Amino acid sequence: MATVTDPITLALRVAAILERHGISYALGGSLASSMFGEPRGTIDIDMAIRLEHQQFDDLVDTLGIEFYVPAEAAQQAIEQGTSFNLIDEAGLKVDLFVLGDSPLDRRQIEHRRRVMVQEDPPQHLWVTAPAEQVLRKLEWYQAGGQVSERQWRDVVGILRTQSRSLDRADLVQAAESMELGVLLDAALTDAEPST
């Protein structure tokens, strides 16, 4: 197979395999936040997946045809609800985050959006919805000691760009239930247009 350097094309390759196996996924991370917030260059591809134990062996076998898959790390990820990566022939990496049953994990799949990422021919990816991106990035920001300027910029960019389409009451309620309310308030303040 030809070397792929475009992150969207690589995400589409992985998504096609996931869909063939009946595995729900949502593109996340900086690639997804660029779609709904302020664009920034990235080659990182993060995908959240809903993977059942009985799907594991067939999926890893299929992925192994096109990617290097560290099988032990993948097995550990499904057991512990963490992540594992795929590496393509050009050395590009896709991180697959195995979702558990937390409220945010469920929301990420339930609220995902189908987004056209290529027009000719039309191709789509399931992408984490803006509210869930905000919550996930605030969660990562908090877990990382509240020092990642990149995560914070992504959150503020999504809030600013999507301000009219977000269900603010739902977002606030979800953030409070995750003990992220104070951070969300600060991000909403930063997202307000300066006068």
C-alpha positions as CSV (number, residue, x, y, z in Angstrom):
1,M,0.0,0.0,0.0
2,A,1.2,3.5,-0.8
3,T,2.6,5.7,2.0
4,V,-0.1,7.9,3.6
5,T,0.9,11.2,5.1
6,D,-2.5,12.9,5.3
7,P,-4.1,12.3,8.8
8,I,-7.7,12.3,7.4
9,T,-6.8,9.6,4.9
10,L,-5.2,7.5,7.6
11,A,-8.2,8.0,9.9
12,L,-10.5,6.9,7.1
13,R,-8.4,3.7,6.7
14,V,-8.8,2.9,10.4
15,A,-12.5,3.9,10.4
16,A,-13.2,1.5,7.5
17,I,-11.7,-1.4,9.4
18,L,-13.6,-0.5,12.6
19,E,-16.9,-0.3,10.7
20,R,-16.3,-3.6,9.0
21,H,-16.0,-5.1,12.5
22,G,-19.1,-3.3,13.8
23,I,-17.1,-1.2,16.2
24,S,-18.4,2.2,17.2
25,Y,-15.8,4.9,17.2
26,A,-15.4,8.7,17.4
27,L,-12.5,10.7,16.2
28,G,-11.1,12.9,19.0
29,G,-8.1,14.8,20.0
30,S,-6.7,17.8,18.1
31,L,-7.9,16.6,14.7
32,A,-11.5,16.6,15.9
33,S,-11.1,19.9,17.8
34,S,-9.8,21.5,14.7
35,M,-13.1,20.6,12.9
36,F,-15.3,22.3,15.5
37,G,-12.9,24.9,17.0
38,E,-9.8,26.7,15.9
39,P,-7.8,24.8,13.3
40,R,-4.2,23.8,14.2
41,G,-1.7,21.7,12.5
42,T,-1.5,18.1,13.7
43,I,-0.5,14.6,12.6
44,D,-2.0,13.1,15.8
45,I,-4.9,10.8,15.3
46,D,-7.0,9.8,18.4
47,M,-10.0,7.6,18.1
48,A,-12.2,6.5,20.9
49,I,-13.7,3.0,20.3
50,R,-16.3,0.9,21.9
51,L,-14.6,-2.6,21.8
52,E,-16.1,-5.7,23.3
53,H,-13.8,-8.6,24.3
54,Q,-15.3,-11.0,21.7
55,Q,-14.3,-8.5,18.9
56,F,-10.7,-8.2,20.0
57,D,-8.9,-11.0,18.2
58,D,-10.6,-10.5,14.8
59,L,-10.0,-6.8,15.0
60,V,-6.3,-7.1,15.9
61,D,-5.8,-9.7,13.1
62,T,-7.3,-7.4,10.6
63,L,-5.5,-4.3,11.8
64,G,-2.2,-6.3,11.7
65,I,-2.5,-6.6,7.9
66,E,-2.0,-2.8,7.4
67,F,-0.5,-1.7,10.7
68,Y,2.0,-2.7,13.4
69,V,-0.2,-3.5,16.4
70,P,1.5,-4.2,19.8
71,A,-0.9,-7.1,20.7
72,E,0.0,-7.1,24.4
73,A,-0.6,-3.4,24.8
74,A,-3.9,-3.8,22.9
75,Q,-5.0,-6.6,25.2
76,Q,-4.1,-4.6,28.2
77,A,-6.0,-1.6,26.9
78,I,-9.2,-3.6,26.5
79,E,-8.8,-5.1,30.0
80,Q,-8.0,-1.7,31.7
81,G,-9.9,0.7,29.5
82,T,-6.8,2.5,28.3
83,S,-5.3,3.1,24.9
84,F,-3.0,1.3,22.4
85,N,-1.6,2.5,19.1
86,L,-1.3,1.5,15.5
87,I,1.7,2.4,13.4
88,D,1.4,2.6,9.6
89,E,4.2,1.9,7.1
90,A,5.3,5.5,7.2
91,G,5.6,5.5,10.9
92,L,2.4,7.5,11.6
93,K,0.6,6.6,14.7
94,V,-3.1,6.3,15.5
95,D,-4.1,6.1,19.2
96,L,-7.1,3.9,19.9
97,F,-8.7,4.7,23.3
98,V,-10.9,1.9,24.6
99,L,-14.0,3.4,26.2
100,G,-15.4,2.1,29.4
101,D,-18.8,2.8,30.9
102,S,-18.4,6.2,32.4
103,P,-21.0,8.9,31.6
104,L,-18.5,10.7,29.4
105,D,-17.4,7.5,27.6
106,R,-21.1,6.8,26.8
107,R,-21.8,10.4,25.8
108,Q,-18.8,10.4,23.4
109,I,-20.4,7.6,21.3
110,E,-24.0,8.6,21.8
111,H,-23.5,12.2,20.8
112,R,-20.9,11.8,18.1
113,R,-21.5,13.4,14.7
114,R,-21.0,12.2,11.2
115,V,-18.8,14.7,9.4
116,M,-18.0,14.8,5.7
117,V,-14.2,15.0,5.5
118,Q,-13.7,14.5,1.8
119,E,-16.0,15.7,-1.0
120,D,-14.9,13.8,-4.1
121,P,-15.8,11.1,-3.5
122,P,-17.8,11.9,-0.4
123,Q,-16.3,10.3,2.7
124,H,-17.3,10.6,6.3
125,L,-16.0,10.1,9.8
126,W,-17.7,9.9,13.1
127,V,-16.3,12.7,15.2
128,T,-16.7,13.5,18.9
129,A,-19.3,16.2,19.3
130,P,-18.2,19.7,20.5
131,A,-19.6,19.4,24.0
132,E,-18.0,16.0,24.6
133,Q,-14.7,17.4,23.2
134,V,-14.8,20.2,25.7
135,L,-15.5,17.8,28.6
136,R,-12.8,15.4,27.5
137,K,-10.2,18.1,27.0
138,L,-11.1,19.7,30.4
139,E,-10.7,16.2,32.0
140,W,-7.3,15.8,30.4
141,Y,-6.3,19.4,31.3
142,Q,-7.3,18.7,34.9
143,A,-5.5,15.4,35.0
144,G,-2.4,17.0,33.6
145,G,-2.1,19.5,36.4
146,Q,-3.9,22.3,34.5
147,V,-0.7,23.3,32.6
148,S,-1.4,22.3,29.0
149,E,-1.9,25.6,27.0
150,R,-2.7,23.5,23.9
151,Q,-5.6,21.7,25.6
152,W,-6.9,25.0,27.1
153,R,-6.7,26.7,23.7
154,D,-8.6,23.8,22.1
155,V,-11.4,24.1,24.7
156,V,-11.7,27.9,24.4
157,G,-11.6,27.6,20.6
158,I,-14.5,25.1,20.5
159,L,-16.5,27.1,23.0
160,R,-16.0,30.3,21.0
161,T,-16.7,28.8,17.6
162,Q,-19.7,26.6,18.7
163,S,-21.2,29.1,21.2
164,R,-24.5,29.3,19.3
165,S,-25.0,25.6,18.8
166,L,-23.9,24.2,22.2
167,D,-26.6,23.2,24.7
168,R,-25.0,25.3,27.4
169,A,-27.2,24.0,30.3
170,D,-26.5,20.4,29.4
171,L,-22.7,21.2,29.1
172,V,-22.7,22.9,32.5
173,Q,-24.6,20.1,34.2
174,A,-22.3,17.4,32.7
175,A,-19.2,19.4,33.7
176,E,-20.5,19.8,37.3
177,S,-21.2,16.1,37.5
178,M,-17.6,15.4,36.5
179,E,-16.3,18.0,39.0
180,L,-15.2,20.2,36.1
181,G,-17.6,23.1,36.7
182,V,-15.0,25.6,37.8
183,L,-12.8,24.9,34.8
184,L,-15.7,25.1,32.4
185,D,-16.7,28.5,34.0
186,A,-13.2,29.8,33.4
187,A,-13.1,28.5,29.8
188,L,-16.5,30.1,29.1
189,T,-15.2,33.4,30.4
190,D,-12.0,33.1,28.2
191,A,-14.2,32.3,25.2
192,E,-16.3,35.5,25.5
193,P,-15.5,38.0,22.8
194,S,-13.2,40.8,24.1
195,T,-14.7,44.3,24.1
